[in-house]
Amino acid sequence: MKKKYKKGIEASAGLMREDEEQFATAYHKQFEDFFAFIEQNNVRVKDAVEMHLADLPFEQIRSGGKTVEIRLYDEKRREIHEGDIIMFYRKDRSEWIRARVKTLHRAPTFAELFEMPNMLAKAGFAGMLPADAVNCMYQYYSAEQERRYGVLGIELCDLKQ
């Protein structure tokens, strides 16, 4: 597999000199093939943060209706930085979305996070009151966990499926 991949890169590099558009197409195809291989063989991406999502948030992120994932600011999330890659999986690992961290939004509570400009809409709670969005988050996390860790809004960009 490595030799085949290396030859593909060398061939793609040769295309770039001939025609940048052909190179971009070949590179994009190679990128898609690489992620198809990862998905088919259940390979983990080195240095990517992995997070599982329930069906509704997964669909919201995939459709672009949700660009901020809300989590506790626990030990795992303290290791996330702008520019990091996150692999979001459905709970059954049947599908995944790859995203890059654009911005991190920290707050002591869900209520304070949802008071930030446009946060309700970005987090998939458009049309809700902040108190209702907080109650939705309490389906996943307890008020005690919220007090202990604080919360984090992970703004995403560069989505790939």
N, C-alpha and C positions, 0 to 999 in steps of 0.2 A: 504493500500500500504506500509506503513512504517513497519508494522509487517512482511509482506512478505519479504521485502527488508532486514530487520534485520536477519530474519531466514536464508536467502540466504547467508549473510555474515558469520553467525555462521557456517553454513554448509560448506562454502568454507574454513573457518579457520580449520575445522576438516580435510578436505582433504589435507591441506598443511602438516599436520603431517604424513599422510599416503603416499602421493606422490606429490612432488612439481610440477610435470608436470600437474597432474590433477587439482591442485589448480590454476595454471597459466591459464589453459583452462577455468575453472569455473569463475575465476576472469575476464578474458577477455570477456566471454559471458555476465557476469553481467554488465560490463562496456558498452558493445554494447546495451544491453537491456535498460539500463538507458538512453543512448543518443537517442535510438529509441523512448522511452517514451517522452523525451523532444521534439523531432521533431514532433511527432504525436499530441501532446497536446499543441504545441506552448508555451512551458514553457521557461522562461528565466533563464539562468545560473547565479546564484548569483555571483557577483564580476567579471563577465566576461565583457569585453568591447565589444560592438556590433558595427559592421560596415557593411554597405551595399556596394555591389559591382555590377558594370555593368556586363553583361554576359561574355565579353571577359576576363577581369581580373579574374573573378571567375573561368572560365575554365583553365586559365593559372596557377592559384594557385593549383587547384585540380589536374592537370596533373603533377605538379612539375616543370613546365617550368618557373615559377615565384616564387621566394622565398623572395622577398622584396616588400612590399606594400608601395607606396609613398603617403604621405598625407601632408597637411599643418601642421605646428607645432602650432596649435591653442589650445584653452583652453582644449578641450577634449583630444587631443593627449599629452598635457603636463602631464596628469595623468597616462600615460602608462609607465610601467617600465619593465625591463628585467625580464622574468619569468611569466609575466601576461598572462592570457588566453584571446584570441580574438575569438569571434564568428562572422564569415563572412557570411552574408546572401545575396542571390540574392535579387534584389530589390522587387520582389513579394513574398519573404520569402518562396519560394517553396523548396529551398535547402539551406544547410548550411555547413560550414567547420569550425572545431575547430582547433585552432593553438596556440602555445605558442610563446611568444616573445623571440627570441634568443639574438638579439642585436638591438640597436637603433643607427641610423646614422643621425646626425643633420647637416644641412647646411643652409646658408642664402638664397640660390637660388637653383632652380632645376638644373641649369647648373653646379653649384659647386658640387651638390650631384652626378650628373651623371659622373663627372670627377673622382670619387672615384674608386679604382680598382674593376673591374668586376661588377660595379653597374648596368650598362646598361643591361647586361645579366641577373643578378639576378632580376631586376625589370621588366623583360619581354620585353625588347627593344633590344635584341640581333641583331647585324647587323646594327643597326641604328647609325647615328651620334648623339652626345649629343644634338645638336640644334634641330634635328628632334624629339627626345624624349621630349625635353622641350615643343615644340609645341603640342605634344600629351597631355601633362599635362595641357596645357592651354585650352583644351577642358573641363576640370573639374574645374579649378581654374583660376582666373584672375591674371595678373601681379601685380595688387594692393594687392591682398590677399597674394601673394608670398612675396612682400616687407614687408607687415604688420606683418606676422607671422613667416616667414622662412619656411623651409620644413623638413620633417622627412622621413627617410627610415626605415621601420619596418621589420627587418629580422625575418623570421618565421621558426619554427621547430615543430616536433611532430604533424603533420597534422592528423586529424581524420575527417571522413565524416559520 
